[in-house]
Amino acid sequence: MTSSVRQLILAKGNRVHTISPDATVFEALERMAMYDIGALVVMEDERVVGIFSERDYARKVVLVGRVSRETKVREIMTDEVITVSPETTVGECMALMTGKRIRHLPVLEGENLVGLISIGDVVKAIMSEQELMIAELESYITGSR
């Protein structure tokens, strides 16, 4: 019983916060603070062209002395975006995220952005699956099934 990204998105919702690559880093940070999120998908002409995260800000702005009000998102975003499809399993996402050391995965159906999942979403889904399995095993063992 392994859930898919589609099931995860149905449960959590498919709202994805995005930003233009021409926005300033400061604007991106404002949006992230407003929605209390750690990453924005960077979109240009309805296409995913990057992802901007707190990690990008810390490593590519603060540490190198750039100014967030003057730096464009396109200058520091991660432009090699790893994506998944709605059919990808949660287990595959966990392996991908830990193997690539990433925290967010945009979900694409064809070329269309249909969701964004975080490492927290994946961990929560795996824990729920494990709790259900434990309950079923306990029920089987005690014969109360």
C-alpha positions in Angstrom: 0.0 0.0 0.0 2.1 2.9 -1.3 0.3 6.2 -1.9 0.9 8.3 -4.9 1.7 12.0 -5.3 -1.8 12.4 -6.7 -3.3 11.1 -3.5 -1.0 13.3 -1.4 -2.1 16.4 -3.4 -5.8 15.5 -3.1 -5.3 15.4 0.6 -3.3 18.5 1.1 -4.5 20.6 -1.8 -2.9 21.7 -5.0 -2.2 25.4 -4.2 1.3 26.3 -5.4 2.8 29.7 -4.8 4.8 31.0 -7.7 6.9 34.0 -8.7 8.4 35.5 -11.8 12.1 35.1 -12.5 12.2 38.9 -12.9 10.9 39.6 -9.4 13.4 40.7 -6.8 14.6 38.4 -4.1 13.1 40.7 -1.6 9.7 40.3 -3.3 10.1 36.5 -3.2 11.0 36.6 0.5 8.0 38.8 1.3 5.7 36.3 -0.5 7.3 33.4 1.4 6.8 35.1 4.7 3.2 36.0 3.8 2.3 32.4 3.2 4.8 30.9 5.7 6.4 28.7 3.1 10.0 27.7 2.4 10.0 27.8 -1.4 8.4 29.3 -4.5 8.2 27.7 -8.0 9.6 30.2 -10.5 7.3 30.4 -13.6 7.8 32.1 -16.9 5.1 31.9 -19.6 3.3 29.1 -17.8 6.5 27.0 -17.6 8.4 26.0 -14.6 11.9 27.5 -15.0 13.2 27.2 -11.5 12.6 27.0 -7.8 13.6 29.6 -5.2 14.1 28.5 -1.6 15.3 29.7 1.7 18.5 27.8 1.0 19.1 29.7 -2.2 18.7 32.9 -0.3 21.0 31.9 2.5 23.8 30.6 0.2 23.6 32.9 -2.8 22.6 36.2 -1.3 23.5 36.6 2.3 26.8 34.7 2.2 28.1 36.5 -0.8 27.0 40.0 0.1 24.3 40.5 -2.5 21.4 42.9 -1.8 18.0 41.2 -1.9 16.2 44.4 -3.1 18.5 44.6 -6.2 19.0 40.9 -7.0 16.6 39.2 -9.4 15.2 35.7 -8.6 16.6 34.4 -11.9 20.1 35.3 -10.8 20.0 32.9 -7.8 17.2 30.4 -8.3 17.9 26.7 -8.8 17.3 26.3 -12.5 17.8 22.5 -12.7 14.4 21.6 -11.2 13.7 18.0 -10.3 10.0 17.3 -10.8 7.7 14.3 -10.3 4.4 13.3 -11.9 1.1 12.6 -10.0 1.8 8.9 -10.5 5.1 8.9 -8.7 4.9 7.0 -5.4 5.5 8.7 -2.0 8.4 6.2 -1.5 10.0 7.2 -4.8 9.7 10.9 -3.7 11.4 10.1 -0.4 14.3 8.3 -2.2 14.6 11.2 -4.7 14.5 13.9 -2.0 17.1 12.3 0.3 19.3 11.2 -2.6 19.4 14.6 -4.2 19.2 16.5 -0.9 16.2 18.6 -1.9 13.2 19.6 0.1 10.6 20.5 -2.5 9.3 18.7 -5.7 7.1 20.5 -8.2 4.5 18.1 -9.6 4.0 18.3 -13.4 1.3 16.6 -15.4 2.8 17.0 -18.9 4.0 20.5 -18.9 1.4 21.8 -16.4 2.3 22.5 -12.8 -0.4 20.7 -10.7 1.2 20.8 -7.2 4.2 21.1 -5.0 5.2 18.6 -2.3 7.7 19.1 0.5 9.8 16.7 2.5 7.3 17.3 5.4 4.4 16.2 3.2 6.3 13.0 2.2 7.3 12.2 5.8 3.7 12.8 7.0 2.3 10.5 4.3 4.8 7.7 5.1 4.1 8.0 8.9 0.3 7.7 8.2 0.8 4.6 6.1 3.0 3.0 8.8 0.4 3.8 11.5 -2.3 2.2 9.5 -0.2 -0.9 8.9 0.6 -1.2 12.6 -3.0 -0.9 13.5 -3.9 -3.6 10.9 -1.2 -5.9 12.2 -2.3 -5.4 15.9 -5.8 -6.1 14.9 -4.8 -9.3 13.1 -2.6 -10.5 16.0 -5.2 -9.9 18.6 -7.9 -11.5 16.5 -10.2 -8.5 16.7 -10.5 -8.3 13.0 
